[in-house]
Amino acid sequence: MGFHIPSIRRASFSATQATSKRADVPKGYLAVYVGDQMKRFVIPISFLNQPSFQVLLSQAEEEFGYDHPTGGLTIPCREDEFLSLTSQLKGL
């Protein structure tokens, strides 16, 4: 029995665009979009295991579901809050 992980890439992306977007995210990292301006951050995937970050992921699921127009993982918080959280997680 397998699991289906929903795609976070927009269907309107061409293969070339998708490849170029993935190329600037190093292995072991994930791109997320944060704040009103939808600023893009590249974070270590290890953050996904942290309880404080999982709260943000739950909020993102509630607000956006799995099909968001940006085509990426969008975190529903202010940019300064996100930066504060990620700086704390980097210290762990």
C-alpha positions in Angstrom: 0.0 0.0 0.0 1.5 3.4 -1.0 0.8 6.9 0.0 0.0 9.7 -2.4 1.7 13.0 -1.6 -0.1 15.9 -3.3 2.0 17.8 -5.8 2.9 21.3 -4.7 3.9 22.4 -8.1 1.4 24.4 -10.2 0.2 22.6 -13.3 0.9 25.7 -15.4 4.6 25.5 -14.8 6.6 24.2 -17.7 9.1 21.4 -17.2 11.9 23.9 -17.7 10.5 26.3 -15.1 10.0 23.5 -12.6 13.6 22.3 -13.1 15.0 25.7 -12.7 13.0 26.3 -9.5 14.2 23.0 -8.0 17.8 23.7 -9.0 18.1 26.6 -6.7 16.9 24.6 -3.7 19.8 22.4 -2.3 19.3 18.8 -1.4 17.9 18.6 2.1 16.1 21.9 1.9 12.6 23.1 1.0 11.3 26.4 -0.4 8.4 28.0 1.5 6.5 31.3 0.9 5.8 33.6 3.9 4.0 36.8 4.6 1.8 39.2 2.7 4.4 39.6 0.0 4.9 35.9 -0.3 8.6 36.1 0.2 10.4 32.9 -0.6 12.7 31.2 2.0 14.7 28.1 1.6 14.8 26.1 4.9 16.3 22.8 6.0 13.8 19.9 5.9 14.8 19.1 9.5 12.6 22.0 10.5 9.5 19.9 9.5 10.1 17.6 12.5 10.1 20.5 15.0 6.8 20.9 17.0 6.7 24.7 16.6 7.1 24.4 12.9 4.4 21.7 12.7 2.0 24.2 14.2 2.7 26.4 11.2 2.2 23.5 8.8 -1.2 22.7 10.5 -2.2 26.4 10.1 -1.1 26.3 6.4 -3.3 23.2 5.8 -6.3 24.8 7.5 -5.9 28.0 5.6 -4.8 26.8 2.1 -5.3 23.1 2.0 -3.1 21.2 -0.4 -3.8 23.2 -3.5 -2.6 26.8 -3.2 -2.3 29.2 -6.2 1.5 29.9 -5.6 2.2 26.3 -6.3 4.4 26.0 -3.2 4.2 25.6 0.5 2.7 28.8 1.9 3.1 29.6 5.6 0.4 31.8 7.0 2.3 34.1 9.4 4.1 37.4 9.3 7.6 37.4 7.9 9.1 38.7 11.2 7.5 35.8 13.2 8.8 33.3 10.7 12.3 34.7 10.9 12.2 34.6 14.7 11.0 31.0 14.7 13.6 29.8 12.2 16.4 31.6 14.0 15.4 29.7 17.2 15.2 26.4 15.3 18.7 27.0 13.8 20.0 27.1 17.4 18.7 23.6 18.2 
